[in-house]
Amino acid sequence: MSAQKEEIVWDVDWDELDPVTQVEHPMDLSTPTRGANVDASPPPARPGVSVAQPAPVLSPPLPPPPLPSSTDPSLNPGPAAKHLVRGERFDLESILAQKPQIAIELIASNSTTLKLICLGLDAAEKITAPAYCVGPRQPNSPCGGISHETRRDGRQAILVRAAMLAPSIKRLEVSVVAAVSGTALGDSVEGFRLLAGDQVLAESMHLDSACAGSSCATLVEIYERQGTWRMRMIGDVLAPSINALLAKHGAKAG
């Protein structure tokens, strides 16, 4: 690695039922047909023989109520969803062996005032290129290993496919920033959940109280060590703003 440090600068703009068929009633045999000799007296009843009655007309059954969406992670907590506290680590290796894609989903009461971002960092915790600041403005990394997704209900998530990450990417840092520059996150941010498919594997609501007064808070980091991927719950303010966060990792917003 060259001793000369190269400053990365790029422009980031953060302000920105079928109807029932009616059946005719059977002919009333008590009224004789004109010109016909009809005996109106009822036939003698024969023992042991019952007179068949017309079958009742039934309405078709109502359709069952729709099932809840299986994509709602709150309905699929998984067999052993773990609740993480700040600083706790979680092994991802066995999960990634079965599910090549995992998701870090933001838990927030109002996602419209927030932006979820992910920084792809090298072994020295520096951003290797501007395109590795993944978020609403840059939804995919060049390698395809990191993606940002805003779902129909407004929930935001960072999707990670570790096998597709560039060899230089050794650490991912997932943070939430205020959508309007200079404003605080407030009480909107509640935490995050880790998903594989529609199963919640882990989640945490343990954020430091300082997060509410900051415009930037780091939720979690995913890192590789000796060929094994792990996740660490952070839930704290590592930098008070997006500009300070980028500067911390060797870049700045211009």
GROMACS elastic network, one bead per residue, 0.5 to 0.9 nm:
[ bonds ]
;  ai    aj funct       b0    kb
    1     4     6  0.85505   500
    2     5     6  0.74316   500
    5   250     6  0.88170   500
    6   250     6  0.83089   500
    6   251     6  0.89786   500
    7   250     6  0.65157   500
    7   251     6  0.59474   500
    7   252     6  0.80216   500
    8   127     6  0.82081   500
    8   128     6  0.85082   500
    8   129     6  0.72338   500
    8   130     6  0.70682   500
    8   250     6  0.69353   500
    8   252     6  0.66906   500
    8   253     6  0.87710   500
    9   130     6  0.75894   500
    9   251     6  0.59651   500
    9   252     6  0.54816   500
    9   253     6  0.61033   500
    9   254     6  0.60955   500
   10   130     6  0.65639   500
   10   251     6  0.83689   500
   10   252     6  0.71948   500
   10   253     6  0.57310   500
   10   254     6  0.55685   500
   11   252     6  0.88609   500
   11   253     6  0.58084   500
   12   137     6  0.79725   500
   12   253     6  0.57312   500
   12   254     6  0.68037   500
   13    16     6  0.64131   500
   13   137     6  0.80494   500
   13   253     6  0.85181   500
   13   254     6  0.89454   500
   14   115     6  0.85129   500
   14   137     6  0.82747   500
   14   177     6  0.89682   500
   14   178     6  0.84003   500
   14   179     6  0.61697   500
   14   180     6  0.66672   500
   14   181     6  0.65226   500
   14   242     6  0.88965   500
   15   179     6  0.60157   500
   15   180     6  0.50420   500
   15   181     6  0.62162   500
   16   179     6  0.72064   500
   16   180     6  0.73856   500
   17    20     6  0.88973   500
   17    60     6  0.77963   500
   17    61     6  0.84731   500
   17    62     6  0.69283   500
   17    63     6  0.75474   500
   18    60     6  0.79461   500
   19    59     6  0.84778   500
   19    60     6  0.86181   500
   20    57     6  0.88447   500
   20    58     6  0.82591   500
   20    59     6  0.59960   500
   20    60     6  0.73768   500
   21    57     6  0.88359   500
   21    59     6  0.87383   500
   22    57     6  0.83252   500
   23    26     6  0.89614   500
   23    57     6  0.76473   500
   24    27     6  0.87682   500
   25    28     6  0.83255   500
   26    29     6  0.87513   500
   26    54     6  0.84120   500
   27    30     6  0.88759   500
   28    31     6  0.62471   500
   28    32     6  0.88570   500
   29    32     6  0.67582   500
   29    33     6  0.86492   500
   29    40     6  0.78414   500
   30    40     6  0.60308   500
   30    41     6  0.86140   500
   31    38     6  0.88569   500
   31    40     6  0.78524   500
   32    35     6  0.84170   500
   32    36     6  0.68698   500
   32    37     6  0.75979   500
   32    38     6  0.58858   500
   32    39     6  0.82253   500
   32    40     6  0.74546   500
   33    36     6  0.54955   500
   33    37     6  0.80276   500
   33    38     6  0.76045   500
   34    37     6  0.84711   500
   38    41     6  0.88811   500
   39    42     6  0.79096   500
   40    43     6  0.89627   500
   41    44     6  0.88521   500
   42    45     6  0.84410   500
   43    46     6  0.88261   500
   45    48     6  0.88933   500
   45    49     6  0.76394   500
   45    50     6  0.84787   500
   45    51     6  0.89803   500
   46    49     6  0.57258   500
   46    50     6  0.81817   500
   47    50     6  0.82178   500
   52    55     6  0.87214   500
   53    56     6  0.87859   500
   54    57     6  0.89196   500
   58    61     6  0.86384   500
   59    62     6  0.86499   500
   61    64     6  0.88372   500
   62    65     6  0.88915   500
   63    66     6  0.86787   500
   64    67     6  0.85226   500
   66    69     6  0.87279   500
   67    70     6  0.83114   500
   68    71     6  0.86595   500
   68    72     6  0.79893   500
   68    75     6  0.81915   500
   69    72     6  0.58042   500
   69    75     6  0.82396   500
   70    73     6  0.74653   500
   70    75     6  0.68527   500
   70    76     6  0.73571   500
   70   198     6  0.71096   500
   71    74     6  0.87046   500
   71    75     6  0.80083   500
   71    76     6  0.81326   500
   71   197     6  0.83452   500
   71   198     6  0.54744   500
   71   199     6  0.86905   500
   72    75     6  0.57554   500
   72    76     6  0.71455   500
   72   198     6  0.70896   500
   73    76     6  0.50555   500
   73    77     6  0.65049   500
   73   193     6  0.89147   500
   73   195     6  0.77836   500
   73   198     6  0.56464   500
   73   199     6  0.62425   500
   73   200     6  0.60549   500
   74    77     6  0.60594   500
   74   199     6  0.88226   500
   74   200     6  0.77638   500
   75    78     6  0.88971   500
   75   198     6  0.87976   500
   75   199     6  0.86480   500
   76    79     6  0.87276   500
   76   198     6  0.64802   500
   76   199     6  0.52541   500
   76   200     6  0.63036   500
   77    80     6  0.76688   500
   77    81     6  0.59484   500
   77   198     6  0.86102   500
   77   199     6  0.59110   500
   77   201     6  0.70888   500
   77   202     6  0.86090   500
   78    81     6  0.55114   500
   78   198     6  0.87068   500
   78   199     6  0.52017   500
   78   200     6  0.54459   500
   78   201     6  0.61204   500
   78   202     6  0.88861   500
   79   199     6  0.87459   500
   79   200     6  0.88537   500
   79   201     6  0.82191   500
   80   200     6  0.86561   500
   80   201     6  0.67949   500
   80   202     6  0.81984   500
   81   199     6  0.85448   500
   81   200     6  0.60042   500
   81   203     6  0.73445   500
   82   200     6  0.86465   500
   82   201     6  0.62786   500
   82   203     6  0.63896   500
   82   204     6  0.83583   500
   83   201     6  0.88984   500
   83   202     6  0.56946   500
   83   203     6  0.51780   500
   83   204     6  0.54348   500
   83   205     6  0.82208   500
   84    87     6  0.82918   500
   84    88     6  0.60801   500
   84    89     6  0.80025   500
   84    90     6  0.83719   500
   84   202     6  0.68892   500
   84   203     6  0.61244   500
   84   204     6  0.50792   500
   84   205     6  0.80765   500
   84   206     6  0.76507   500
   84   232     6  0.88862   500
   84   233     6  0.67211   500
   85    88     6  0.56333   500
   85    89     6  0.89343   500
   85   204     6  0.65480   500
   85   205     6  0.80415   500
   85   206     6  0.58613   500
   85   207     6  0.85516   500
   85   233     6  0.66766   500
   85   234     6  0.82900   500
   85   235     6  0.85773   500
   86    89     6  0.88227   500
   86   204     6  0.83838   500
   86   206     6  0.64960   500
   86   207     6  0.74229   500
   86   208     6  0.83837   500
   86   232     6  0.79923   500
   86   233     6  0.51698   500
   86   234     6  0.52174   500
   86   235     6  0.61300   500
   86   236     6  0.81261   500
   87   232     6  0.61367   500
   87   233     6  0.52765   500
   87   234     6  0.56998   500
   87   235     6  0.84353   500
   88   231     6  0.84055   500
   88   232     6  0.57051   500
   88   233     6  0.55894   500
   88   234     6  0.80525   500
   89   230     6  0.68706   500
   89   231     6  0.55610   500
   89   233     6  0.64820   500
   90   202     6  0.85180   500
   90   230     6  0.57600   500
   90   231     6  0.50686   500
   90   232     6  0.62783   500
   90   233     6  0.82408   500
   91    94     6  0.74650   500
   91    95     6  0.80720   500
   91   228     6  0.82120   500
   91   229     6  0.67745   500
   91   231     6  0.64226   500
   91   232     6  0.89407   500
   92    95     6  0.52233   500
   92    96     6  0.60453   500
   92    97     6  0.86231   500
   92   222     6  0.88565   500
   92   228     6  0.78128   500
   92   229     6  0.55458   500
   92   230     6  0.51316   500
   92   231     6  0.68254   500
   93    96     6  0.52653   500
   93    97     6  0.62756   500
   93   228     6  0.61238   500
   93   229     6  0.56949   500
   93   230     6  0.71711   500
   94    97     6  0.51346   500
   94    98     6  0.67782   500
   94    99     6  0.87396   500
   95    98     6  0.54469   500
   95    99     6  0.58942   500
   95   100     6  0.79529   500
   95   102     6  0.83574   500
   95   196     6  0.76594   500
   96   100     6  0.50393   500
   96   101     6  0.69707   500
   96   102     6  0.75309   500
   96   161     6  0.83484   500
   96   162     6  0.76977   500
   96   163     6  0.86623   500
   96   196     6  0.86499   500
   96   229     6  0.85986   500
   97   100     6  0.65832   500
   99   102     6  0.69694   500
   99   196     6  0.63315   500
   99   197     6  0.74831   500
  100   160     6  0.83125   500
  100   161     6  0.57857   500
  100   162     6  0.72080   500
  100   163     6  0.72630   500
  100   196     6  0.85314   500
  101   145     6  0.89569   500
  101   159     6  0.67176   500
  101   160     6  0.56245   500
  101   162     6  0.74964   500
  101   163     6  0.89695   500
  101   195     6  0.88908   500
  101   196     6  0.66401   500
  101   197     6  0.76474   500
  102   158     6  0.84699   500
  102   159     6  0.58700   500
  102   160     6  0.54159   500
  102   161     6  0.67441   500
  102   162     6  0.87351   500
  102   194     6  0.71426   500
  102   195     6  0.56893   500
  102   197     6  0.70949   500
  103   157     6  0.62133   500
  103   158     6  0.55367   500
  103   160     6  0.60766   500
  103   161     6  0.89220   500
  103   193     6  0.80409   500
  103   194     6  0.57512   500
  103   195     6  0.50996   500
  103   196     6  0.65001   500
  103   197     6  0.81637   500
  104   156     6  0.86530   500
  104   157     6  0.54303   500
  104   158     6  0.51662   500
  104   159     6  0.65323   500
  104   160     6  0.80406   500
  104   174     6  0.80433   500
  104   192     6  0.66490   500
  104   193     6  0.58421   500
  104   195     6  0.65602   500
  104   220     6  0.85178   500
  105   116     6  0.87813   500
  105   155     6  0.73504   500
  105   156     6  0.59730   500
  105   158     6  0.64450   500
  105   159     6  0.85199   500
  105   191     6  0.86990   500
  105   192     6  0.54648   500
  105   193     6  0.52922   500
  105   194     6  0.64754   500
  105   195     6  0.75089   500
  106   111     6  0.81765   500
  106   116     6  0.73082   500
  106   155     6  0.67897   500
  106   156     6  0.57871   500
  106   157     6  0.60598   500
  106   158     6  0.85509   500
  106   176     6  0.82091   500
  106   189     6  0.77787   500
  106   190     6  0.79730   500
  106   191     6  0.62834   500
  106   193     6  0.67316   500
  106   219     6  0.88386   500
  107   110     6  0.89605   500
  107   111     6  0.82651   500
  107   155     6  0.77006   500
  107   156     6  0.84432   500
  107   188     6  0.86163   500
  107   189     6  0.64988   500
  107   190     6  0.54167   500
  107   193     6  0.70706   500
  107   205     6  0.83312   500
  108   111     6  0.57637   500
  108   114     6  0.86612   500
  108   155     6  0.80479   500
  108   187     6  0.84597   500
  108   188     6  0.52252   500
  108   190     6  0.51318   500
  108   191     6  0.69114   500
  108   192     6  0.82455   500
  109   187     6  0.79865   500
  109   189     6  0.67584   500
  109   190     6  0.72588   500
  110   113     6  0.63171   500
  110   114     6  0.75741   500
  110   154     6  0.86152   500
  110   155     6  0.89858   500
  110   188     6  0.54848   500
  110   189     6  0.77942   500
  111   114     6  0.52329   500
  111   115     6  0.75278   500
  111   154     6  0.63371   500
  111   155     6  0.63914   500
  111   156     6  0.72994   500
  111   188     6  0.74140   500
  111   189     6  0.81682   500
  112   115     6  0.78441   500
  112   154     6  0.72190   500
  112   155     6  0.88534   500
  112   179     6  0.76888   500
  113   177     6  0.88157   500
  113   178     6  0.61830   500
  113   179     6  0.51628   500
  113   180     6  0.73132   500
  113   185     6  0.80106   500
  113   188     6  0.80991   500
  114   176     6  0.66203   500
  114   177     6  0.58033   500
  114   180     6  0.81386   500
  114   185     6  0.73864   500
  114   188     6  0.82280   500
  114   189     6  0.82503   500
  115   135     6  0.71537   500
  115   136     6  0.70318   500
  115   156     6  0.78642   500
  115   175     6  0.84354   500
  115   176     6  0.56032   500
  115   177     6  0.52970   500
  115   178     6  0.62160   500
  115   179     6  0.56294   500
  116   134     6  0.86434   500
  116   135     6  0.60934   500
  116   136     6  0.75814   500
  116   148     6  0.77875   500
  116   156     6  0.65594   500
  116   157     6  0.70870   500
  116   158     6  0.74150   500
  116   174     6  0.72313   500
  116   175     6  0.59766   500
  116   177     6  0.65434   500
  116   178     6  0.89709   500
  117   133     6  0.69823   500
  117   134     6  0.55542   500
  117   136     6  0.75750   500
  117   148     6  0.74482   500
  117   157     6  0.88333   500
  117   158     6  0.73806   500
  117   173     6  0.82186   500
  117   174     6  0.57710   500
  117   175     6  0.54509   500
  117   176     6  0.61364   500
  117   177     6  0.76388   500
  118   132     6  0.77204   500
  118   133     6  0.59217   500
  118   134     6  0.51111   500
  118   135     6  0.65004   500
  118   146     6  0.78760   500
  118   147     6  0.85505   500
  118   148     6  0.81531   500
  118   158     6  0.70477   500
  118   172     6  0.64444   500
  118   173     6  0.54245   500
  118   175     6  0.63045   500
  118   176     6  0.87252   500
  119   127     6  0.69046   500
  119   132     6  0.57796   500
  119   134     6  0.63020   500
  119   135     6  0.88778   500
  119   171     6  0.82082   500
  119   172     6  0.56168   500
  119   173     6  0.51817   500
  119   174     6  0.66234   500
  119   175     6  0.82971   500
  119   246     6  0.87757   500
  119   249     6  0.89111   500
  120   125     6  0.85029   500
  120   126     6  0.81470   500
  120   127     6  0.60285   500
  120   128     6  0.73677   500
  120   129     6  0.85492   500
  120   131     6  0.88227   500
  120   132     6  0.50383   500
  120   133     6  0.65393   500
  120   134     6  0.79445   500
  120   141     6  0.84998   500
  120   146     6  0.81934   500
  120   169     6  0.59651   500
  120   170     6  0.76894   500
  120   171     6  0.61880   500
  120   173     6  0.68321   500
  121   124     6  0.74854   500
  121   126     6  0.50616   500
  121   128     6  0.63704   500
  121   132     6  0.77996   500
  121   168     6  0.78660   500
  121   169     6  0.54137   500
  121   170     6  0.61316   500
  121   171     6  0.51016   500
  121   172     6  0.60414   500
  121   173     6  0.77050   500
  121   249     6  0.78578   500
  122   125     6  0.51090   500
  122   126     6  0.54942   500
  122   127     6  0.65010   500
  122   128     6  0.64731   500
  122   167     6  0.88577   500
  122   168     6  0.54663   500
  122   170     6  0.51124   500
  122   171     6  0.63387   500
  122   172     6  0.88622   500
  123   126     6  0.74628   500
  123   168     6  0.74188   500
  123   169     6  0.72424   500
  123   170     6  0.55259   500
  123   171     6  0.71547   500
  124   127     6  0.89073   500
  124   170     6  0.88145   500
  124   249     6  0.87817   500
  125   170     6  0.81463   500
  125   171     6  0.70840   500
  125   248     6  0.88403   500
  125   249     6  0.61097   500
  125   250     6  0.84443   500
  126   248     6  0.81900   500
  126   250     6  0.55366   500
  126   251     6  0.79990   500
  127   130     6  0.72093   500
  127   132     6  0.67366   500
  127   133     6  0.77308   500
  127   169     6  0.87783   500
  127   246     6  0.82551   500
  127   249     6  0.59537   500
  127   250     6  0.65245   500
  127   251     6  0.70509   500
  128   131     6  0.85418   500
  128   132     6  0.70038   500
  128   168     6  0.78172   500
  128   169     6  0.79589   500
  128   250     6  0.89968   500
  129   132     6  0.56421   500
  129   133     6  0.79007   500
  130   133     6  0.58441   500
  130   134     6  0.88011   500
  130   251     6  0.83859   500
  131   134     6  0.67202   500
  131   138     6  0.67838   500
  131   140     6  0.78065   500
  131   141     6  0.57639   500
  131   142     6  0.66887   500
  132   138     6  0.83009   500
  132   140     6  0.81561   500
  132   141     6  0.54783   500
  132   142     6  0.75401   500
  132   146     6  0.82374   500
  133   138     6  0.69733   500
  133   139     6  0.88911   500
  133   140     6  0.89595   500
  133   141     6  0.77608   500
  133   246     6  0.89468   500
  134   137     6  0.74927   500
  134   138     6  0.50224   500
  134   139     6  0.54976   500
  134   140     6  0.61154   500
  134   141     6  0.63609   500
  134   146     6  0.71090   500
  134   147     6  0.66611   500
  134   148     6  0.64789   500
  134   158     6  0.84601   500
  135   138     6  0.51305   500
  135   139     6  0.51676   500
  135   140     6  0.78332   500
  135   147     6  0.76219   500
  135   148     6  0.53854   500
  135   149     6  0.82755   500
  135   158     6  0.81090   500
  136   139     6  0.54479   500
  136   148     6  0.64309   500
  136   149     6  0.77270   500
  136   150     6  0.80131   500
  138   141     6  0.75080   500
  138   147     6  0.85037   500
  138   148     6  0.78643   500
  139   146     6  0.81343   500
  139   147     6  0.53602   500
  139   149     6  0.71857   500
  140   143     6  0.81878   500
  140   144     6  0.61967   500
  140   145     6  0.78819   500
  140   146     6  0.58794   500
  140   148     6  0.65218   500
  141   144     6  0.52815   500
  141   145     6  0.64761   500
  141   146     6  0.53944   500
  141   147     6  0.65184   500
  141   165     6  0.87666   500
  142   145     6  0.79148   500
  142   146     6  0.84814   500
  142   166     6  0.85465   500
  143   146     6  0.76957   500
  143   164     6  0.63018   500
  143   165     6  0.58453   500
  143   166     6  0.58653   500
  144   147     6  0.70671   500
  144   160     6  0.87614   500
  144   161     6  0.76756   500
  144   164     6  0.62256   500
  144   165     6  0.69506   500
  144   166     6  0.87176   500
  145   159     6  0.78633   500
  145   160     6  0.56519   500
  145   162     6  0.60659   500
  145   163     6  0.72796   500
  145   166     6  0.75976   500
  146   158     6  0.69878   500
  146   159     6  0.57158   500
  146   161     6  0.65175   500
  146   162     6  0.82986   500
  146   164     6  0.84737   500
  146   165     6  0.74557   500
  146   172     6  0.89898   500
  147   157     6  0.83144   500
  147   158     6  0.56878   500
  147   159     6  0.50236   500
  147   160     6  0.67289   500
  147   161     6  0.87597   500
  148   156     6  0.73798   500
  148   157     6  0.59590   500
  148   159     6  0.62528   500
  149   155     6  0.82158   500
  149   156     6  0.56926   500
  149   157     6  0.52866   500
  149   158     6  0.63396   500
  149   159     6  0.73658   500
  150   153     6  0.81431   500
  150   154     6  0.58845   500
  150   155     6  0.57297   500
  150   157     6  0.65763   500
  151   154     6  0.52234   500
  151   155     6  0.52997   500
  151   156     6  0.62877   500
  151   157     6  0.80414   500
  152   155     6  0.73348   500
  158   174     6  0.77538   500
  160   163     6  0.89873   500
  160   164     6  0.86967   500
  160   165     6  0.84897   500
  161   164     6  0.56606   500
  161   165     6  0.68363   500
  162   165     6  0.53375   500
  162   166     6  0.88786   500
  162   229     6  0.82327   500
  163   166     6  0.85967   500
  164   167     6  0.88108   500
  165   168     6  0.81141   500
  165   169     6  0.64216   500
  165   170     6  0.86754   500
  166   169     6  0.55185   500
  166   170     6  0.86538   500
  167   170     6  0.74845   500
  169   172     6  0.76788   500
  169   223     6  0.89220   500
  169   224     6  0.87943   500
  170   222     6  0.84508   500
  170   223     6  0.58019   500
  170   224     6  0.54429   500
  170   225     6  0.80919   500
  171   221     6  0.70038   500
  171   222     6  0.56863   500
  171   224     6  0.64092   500
  172   220     6  0.84162   500
  172   221     6  0.55081   500
  172   222     6  0.50178   500
  172   223     6  0.62254   500
  173   218     6  0.72154   500
  173   219     6  0.79584   500
  173   220     6  0.62325   500
  173   222     6  0.65583   500
  173   223     6  0.85315   500
  174   217     6  0.89020   500
  174   218     6  0.59979   500
  174   219     6  0.58623   500
  174   220     6  0.54604   500
  174   221     6  0.60559   500
  174   222     6  0.82487   500
  175   216     6  0.69883   500
  175   217     6  0.55660   500
  175   219     6  0.53710   500
  175   220     6  0.71854   500
  175   221     6  0.88040   500
  175   235     6  0.89327   500
  176   185     6  0.83913   500
  176   189     6  0.81941   500
  176   215     6  0.82905   500
  176   216     6  0.58037   500
  176   217     6  0.55000   500
  176   218     6  0.63259   500
  176   219     6  0.72134   500
  177   180     6  0.85759   500
  177   181     6  0.86069   500
  177   184     6  0.84729   500
  177   185     6  0.69769   500
  177   214     6  0.85851   500
  177   215     6  0.55621   500
  177   217     6  0.65563   500
  177   218     6  0.86849   500
  177   241     6  0.74211   500
  177   242     6  0.67446   500
  178   181     6  0.64352   500
  178   182     6  0.77613   500
  178   183     6  0.62473   500
  178   184     6  0.62929   500
  178   185     6  0.54525   500
  178   186     6  0.89865   500
  178   214     6  0.85785   500
  178   215     6  0.51974   500
  178   216     6  0.65571   500
  178   241     6  0.86621   500
  178   242     6  0.87616   500
  179   183     6  0.80500   500
  179   185     6  0.87506   500
  179   215     6  0.87424   500
  180   183     6  0.59168   500
  180   184     6  0.86414   500
  180   215     6  0.87695   500
  181   184     6  0.85935   500
  181   215     6  0.76263   500
  181   241     6  0.84063   500
  181   242     6  0.85654   500
  182   215     6  0.66105   500
  182   241     6  0.78830   500
  183   186     6  0.85707   500
  183   213     6  0.87378   500
  183   214     6  0.78671   500
  183   215     6  0.57812   500
  184   211     6  0.84590   500
  184   212     6  0.65138   500
  184   213     6  0.53237   500
  184   216     6  0.77490   500
  185   188     6  0.65185   500
  185   189     6  0.68066   500
  185   211     6  0.70040   500
  185   212     6  0.51951   500
  185   213     6  0.64151   500
  185   214     6  0.59949   500
  185   215     6  0.51986   500
  185   216     6  0.70760   500
  185   217     6  0.82841   500
  186   189     6  0.71858   500
  186   211     6  0.76715   500
  186   213     6  0.60694   500
  186   214     6  0.77744   500
  186   215     6  0.83780   500
  187   190     6  0.72022   500
  187   211     6  0.87038   500
  187   212     6  0.57259   500
  187   213     6  0.88634   500
  188   212     6  0.80925   500
  189   192     6  0.87089   500
  189   207     6  0.87048   500
  189   211     6  0.83134   500
  189   212     6  0.76287   500
  190   204     6  0.84989   500
  190   205     6  0.56848   500
  190   206     6  0.80696   500
  190   207     6  0.73809   500
  191   203     6  0.75456   500
  191   204     6  0.55978   500
  191   206     6  0.68521   500
  191   207     6  0.67108   500
  191   219     6  0.72591   500
  191   235     6  0.76070   500
  192   202     6  0.86844   500
  192   203     6  0.57035   500
  192   204     6  0.57422   500
  192   205     6  0.68287   500
  192   219     6  0.71368   500
  192   220     6  0.84627   500
  193   200     6  0.67450   500
  193   201     6  0.76301   500
  193   202     6  0.57770   500
  193   204     6  0.64520   500
  193   205     6  0.88114   500
  194   199     6  0.84604   500
  194   200     6  0.58902   500
  194   201     6  0.56362   500
  194   202     6  0.51123   500
  194   203     6  0.58907   500
  194   204     6  0.89467   500
  195   198     6  0.63175   500
  195   199     6  0.54649   500
  195   201     6  0.56712   500
  195   202     6  0.73348   500
  195   203     6  0.87800   500
  196   199     6  0.54427   500
  196   200     6  0.67270   500
  196   201     6  0.70229   500
  197   200     6  0.82868   500
  200   203     6  0.74362   500
  204   207     6  0.80238   500
  204   233     6  0.78478   500
  204   235     6  0.85526   500
  205   235     6  0.83708   500
  206   233     6  0.89931   500
  206   234     6  0.89693   500
  206   235     6  0.66221   500
  207   210     6  0.81917   500
  207   211     6  0.68690   500
  207   212     6  0.89840   500
  207   217     6  0.89980   500
  207   219     6  0.80044   500
  207   234     6  0.79662   500
  207   236     6  0.62090   500
  208   211     6  0.57903   500
  208   212     6  0.82967   500
  208   234     6  0.89327   500
  208   235     6  0.60399   500
  208   236     6  0.52906   500
  208   237     6  0.77439   500
  209   212     6  0.61701   500
  209   213     6  0.79298   500
  209   236     6  0.82299   500
  210   213     6  0.56094   500
  210   214     6  0.66070   500
  210   217     6  0.87593   500
  210   236     6  0.72206   500
  210   237     6  0.68123   500
  211   214     6  0.52316   500
  211   215     6  0.77627   500
  211   216     6  0.72488   500
  211   217     6  0.56756   500
  211   218     6  0.86906   500
  211   235     6  0.78133   500
  211   236     6  0.61830   500
  211   237     6  0.58863   500
  211   240     6  0.88320   500
  212   215     6  0.78649   500
  212   216     6  0.89637   500
  212   217     6  0.85605   500
  213   216     6  0.89071   500
  213   240     6  0.89069   500
  214   217     6  0.69050   500
  214   237     6  0.72285   500
  214   239     6  0.84978   500
  214   240     6  0.54653   500
  214   241     6  0.71058   500
  215   239     6  0.88767   500
  215   240     6  0.60402   500
  215   241     6  0.53216   500
  215   242     6  0.75850   500
  216   237     6  0.66710   500
  216   238     6  0.80984   500
  216   239     6  0.65777   500
  216   240     6  0.54437   500
  216   242     6  0.61539   500
  216   245     6  0.80428   500
  217   235     6  0.68712   500
  217   236     6  0.57146   500
  217   238     6  0.66818   500
  217   239     6  0.71717   500
  217   240     6  0.73931   500
  217   241     6  0.82150   500
  218   221     6  0.80755   500
  218   234     6  0.63562   500
  218   235     6  0.57143   500
  218   236     6  0.56881   500
  218   237     6  0.60052   500
  218   238     6  0.63977   500
  218   239     6  0.81950   500
  219   232     6  0.89373   500
  219   233     6  0.64609   500
  219   234     6  0.52299   500
  219   236     6  0.67768   500
  219   237     6  0.87581   500
  220   231     6  0.69887   500
  220   232     6  0.57383   500
  220   234     6  0.50038   500
  220   235     6  0.66682   500
  221   230     6  0.83941   500
  221   231     6  0.56805   500
  221   232     6  0.53757   500
  221   233     6  0.67470   500
  221   234     6  0.71271   500
  222   229     6  0.69118   500
  222   230     6  0.56607   500
  222   232     6  0.64442   500
  222   233     6  0.89930   500
  223   228     6  0.82064   500
  223   229     6  0.56152   500
  223   230     6  0.55181   500
  223   231     6  0.63412   500
  223   232     6  0.81584   500
  224   227     6  0.60261   500
  224   228     6  0.53555   500
  224   230     6  0.63543   500
  224   231     6  0.88789   500
  225   228     6  0.52840   500
  225   229     6  0.64692   500
  225   230     6  0.77451   500
  226   229     6  0.84786   500
  234   237     6  0.85839   500
  234   238     6  0.89460   500
  236   239     6  0.89307   500
  237   240     6  0.63261   500
  238   244     6  0.89329   500
  238   245     6  0.72921   500
  238   248     6  0.89048   500
  239   242     6  0.73594   500
  239   243     6  0.84247   500
  239   244     6  0.55047   500
  239   245     6  0.50384   500
  239   246     6  0.87726   500
  239   248     6  0.76808   500
  240   243     6  0.84264   500
  240   244     6  0.64367   500
  240   245     6  0.73867   500
  241   244     6  0.52044   500
  241   245     6  0.61853   500
  241   246     6  0.87116   500
  242   246     6  0.61651   500
  242   247     6  0.85265   500
  242   252     6  0.87946   500
  242   253     6  0.81912   500
  243   246     6  0.52314   500
  243   247     6  0.61587   500
  243   248     6  0.85888   500
  243   251     6  0.85161   500
  243   252     6  0.59369   500
  243   253     6  0.59132   500
  244   247     6  0.50056   500
  244   248     6  0.60653   500
  244   249     6  0.87909   500
  244   252     6  0.77705   500
  245   248     6  0.50765   500
  245   249     6  0.66786   500
  245   251     6  0.86124   500
  245   252     6  0.83679   500
  246   249     6  0.52496   500
  246   250     6  0.64224   500
  246   251     6  0.50265   500
  246   252     6  0.51663   500
  246   253     6  0.71390   500
  247   250     6  0.50654   500
  247   252     6  0.51035   500
  247   253     6  0.82992   500
  248   251     6  0.73832   500
  248   252     6  0.87099   500
  249   252     6  0.85821   500
